[in-house]
Amino acid sequence: MNCAKADELMMRYMDGTLSEDDAVLLKKHLDTCAACAEDFSLYDEIVTHFSEDTLVSAPEGFEKAVMERIRALPALVARPELDTLLYLVWGAVSVLFGIGLIVFFNRDAIIESLAANPAFARYIDLLPPVSDYVTTVLADVSQTVSAVADSVQAYISSFRYLLLIIFVILAAAQMVIARRFKSDKPAESHSRPMS
């Protein structure tokens, strides 16, 4: 048994959940490992100390003195909580998004209504060129995004086997390191039973 396992068994012993078989194993380890035996003695002493009922009551007037000091502290300026600010921002974004959707779905009716008004009639003539420009820009962006996605997909598929080879090499290296670590561990002796 190694010291880490012994430490785990000691904690279970202190909690009162250690089985008899594990108690025998722990005793064997404690008989052969001075450091763990010292830790066990210290843990046992701490548990024994805390199990004693040593309640201490507060001195007369302690609570009153503490409360007077708290009242004497300067009042803190209340700042809006981050949650409140986030809710306000989220609400504003939601309202703007909703208005945008309403305008988008009713754009033809809105344009006809504005065209009927002489004050907006001259601005309506500007809408088709702007709309054409926005449509052209969106088509260019969509085409660029598609080209980038195709390039990334081709790049990833060409390196698929390279990633597989790297994964196999890393797995083999991990196995070699694990075996070396396992063979470097010293053998432990368990000579005396726990009393």
NORHUKA-V433875 format. One record per backbone hydrogen bond with DSSP energy under -1.0 kcal/mol. NH is the residue of the N-H (numbers start at 1). CO is the residue of the C=O. E is the energy in kcal/mol with one decimal. If there is no record, write none. Layout:
BEGIN
nh=<NH & NH>
co=<CO & CO>
e=<E & E>
END
This chain:
BEGIN
nh=<6 & 7 & 8 & 9 & 10 & 11 & 12 & 13 & 14 & 15 & 17 & 23 & 24 & 25 & 26 & 27 & 28 & 29 & 30 & 31 & 33 & 37 & 38 & 39 & 40 & 41 & 42 & 43 & 44 & 45 & 46 & 47 & 48 & 49 & 50 & 51 & 54 & 62 & 65 & 66 & 67 & 68 & 69 & 70 & 71 & 72 & 85 & 86 & 87 & 88 & 89 & 90 & 91 & 92 & 93 & 94 & 95 & 96 & 97 & 98 & 99 & 100 & 101 & 102 & 103 & 104 & 105 & 106 & 107 & 110 & 111 & 112 & 113 & 114 & 115 & 116 & 121 & 124 & 126 & 127 & 130 & 131 & 132 & 133 & 134 & 135 & 136 & 137 & 138 & 139 & 140 & 141 & 142 & 143 & 144 & 145 & 146 & 147 & 148 & 149 & 150 & 151 & 152 & 153 & 154 & 155 & 156 & 157 & 158 & 159 & 163 & 164 & 165 & 166 & 167 & 168 & 169 & 170 & 171 & 172 & 173 & 174 & 175 & 176 & 177 & 178 & 179 & 180 & 181 & 182 & 183 & 184>
co=<2 & 3 & 4 & 5 & 6 & 7 & 8 & 9 & 10 & 11 & 12 & 19 & 20 & 21 & 22 & 23 & 24 & 25 & 26 & 27 & 29 & 33 & 34 & 35 & 36 & 37 & 38 & 39 & 40 & 41 & 42 & 43 & 44 & 45 & 46 & 47 & 52 & 59 & 61 & 62 & 63 & 64 & 65 & 66 & 67 & 68 & 81 & 82 & 83 & 84 & 85 & 86 & 87 & 88 & 89 & 90 & 91 & 92 & 93 & 94 & 95 & 96 & 97 & 98 & 99 & 100 & 101 & 102 & 104 & 106 & 107 & 108 & 109 & 110 & 111 & 112 & 117 & 120 & 123 & 124 & 126 & 127 & 128 & 129 & 130 & 131 & 132 & 133 & 134 & 135 & 136 & 137 & 138 & 139 & 140 & 141 & 142 & 143 & 144 & 145 & 146 & 147 & 148 & 149 & 150 & 151 & 152 & 153 & 154 & 155 & 159 & 160 & 161 & 162 & 163 & 164 & 165 & 166 & 167 & 168 & 169 & 170 & 171 & 172 & 173 & 174 & 175 & 176 & 177 & 178 & 179 & 180>
e=<-2.0 & -2.5 & -1.9 & -2.3 & -2.4 & -2.0 & -1.9 & -2.3 & -2.5 & -1.8 & -2.9 & -2.0 & -1.9 & -1.9 & -2.7 & -2.5 & -2.2 & -2.0 & -2.8 & -2.0 & -1.6 & -2.0 & -2.3 & -2.2 & -2.8 & -2.1 & -2.2 & -2.9 & -2.7 & -2.1 & -2.2 & -2.7 & -2.3 & -2.4 & -2.5 & -1.5 & -1.3 & -1.9 & -2.2 & -2.3 & -2.4 & -2.0 & -1.9 & -2.2 & -2.2 & -1.5 & -1.8 & -2.6 & -2.5 & -2.2 & -2.6 & -2.9 & -2.5 & -2.5 & -2.6 & -2.3 & -2.4 & -2.5 & -2.6 & -2.5 & -2.6 & -2.5 & -2.4 & -2.3 & -2.7 & -2.7 & -2.7 & -1.5 & -1.1 & -2.3 & -2.7 & -2.3 & -2.2 & -2.5 & -2.6 & -1.5 & -1.0 & -1.4 & -1.1 & -1.0 & -1.6 & -3.0 & -2.7 & -2.4 & -2.6 & -2.4 & -2.3 & -2.6 & -2.6 & -2.1 & -2.4 & -2.6 & -2.5 & -2.4 & -2.4 & -2.6 & -2.2 & -2.1 & -2.5 & -2.6 & -2.4 & -2.2 & -2.7 & -2.4 & -2.3 & -2.5 & -2.7 & -2.3 & -1.7 & -1.1 & -2.4 & -1.8 & -2.3 & -2.4 & -2.3 & -2.2 & -2.4 & -2.5 & -2.3 & -2.3 & -2.5 & -2.2 & -2.0 & -2.2 & -2.4 & -2.5 & -2.4 & -2.4 & -2.7 & -2.3 & -2.3 & -1.3>
END
